[in-house]
Amino acid sequence: MIGASNAWKEIVRSAKMVSATDATVLITGESGTGKELVATSIHEQSTRSKGNFVPVNCAAIPSELFESEFFGHARGSFTGAVSERAGRFELAHGGTILLDEIGEIPLELQGKLLRVLQEGRFERVGENRTRSVDVRVIAATNRDLRAAAEAGEFRSDLYFRLSVFPIELPPLRERLDDVPELANHFLRKYAAKHACPADRFSDEQLEALKRYHYPGNVRELENIVERITIVAGCGLLKMDVSAIIRSMLIPEKEREISDMISAPPETKRLLTYPELRKLEKENLIAALKTTGFKIYGEEGAAKLLDIKPTTLTSKIRSMGIVKEPSAN
């Protein structure tokens, strides 16, 4: 929970206040603003801190598997159910469950989720026995759930049940005073990882970092700092931070390719297939990092790249792109 701005201090204060209760929390904000971080902080400060904290990315679950993922299933309840399985709510019994990207939950399942929130009861798929759980629910989304409810795309009763205590996270561009503290934190983290001891950026470098608007928010700042530590090596204080930022932007990659293609015939150098493949892979990775490896939806990488999600998924698999585990 790093930050010195008034906006972030208010978030920290709200998280501490609600952690002392069992109230349902709805955390909203753009992708990369730190919704899971805030949810984790609420859990760790609560009386449930010794229980499990179970994060669930609802955007990553196929629609036909939602009920099984949430509530579990009995053996033989569907093809592939070779044994009984506990769902995420059972795993979070006595602790906290984070329903990230909750706006992606199918409308037909929202009623069953509402029942768990209100009564703490559910049935596994293919089982008649009613089970009870004691779970604190925190939901997170980058969608406007009120607007979705008004449009009939999200149950209004579920929305009001979730938003007992709403916390809205501001984008990083609205709290740029937090950039220096965050940047130096990530610098120490990745300098140690890449065996190049460094403690802080220079004042000039921090000013350069503050001039950027960070459409990918804190996640994008972290990616930029890691790249700086890799490129700079032990010459960190001489590094042109602005150049690093420009090199990471997807439009820059597009212009680089465009310049090669539009060059006069006498100066044009055709790209080899491996070179073109490498540029495409770098562009895909940049898009995935910007969106937090979210593929589907309005803020997903597929939308950003203007290709079908299934096509993007196929490319990710064929290029061997793997999301790096978070060290936080």
Secondary structure, DSSP 8 states (H G I E B T S, - for coil): ----SHHHHHHHHHHHHHHTS---EEEE--TTS-HHHHHHHHHHHSTTTTS-EEEEEGGGS-GGGHHHHHH-B-TTSSTT--S-B--HHHHTTTSEEEEETGGGS-HHHHHHHHHHHHHSEEE-BT---EEE---EEEEEESS-HHHHHHTTSS-HHHHHHHTTEEEE---GGG-GGGHHHHHHHHHHHHHHHTT-------HHHHHHHHTS--TTHHHHHHHHHHHHHHHHTT-GGG--HHHHHHHH-HHHHHHHHHHHHHS-TTT-----HHHHHHHHHHHHHHHHHHTTT--SSTTSHHHHHTS-HHHHHHHHHHHT--------
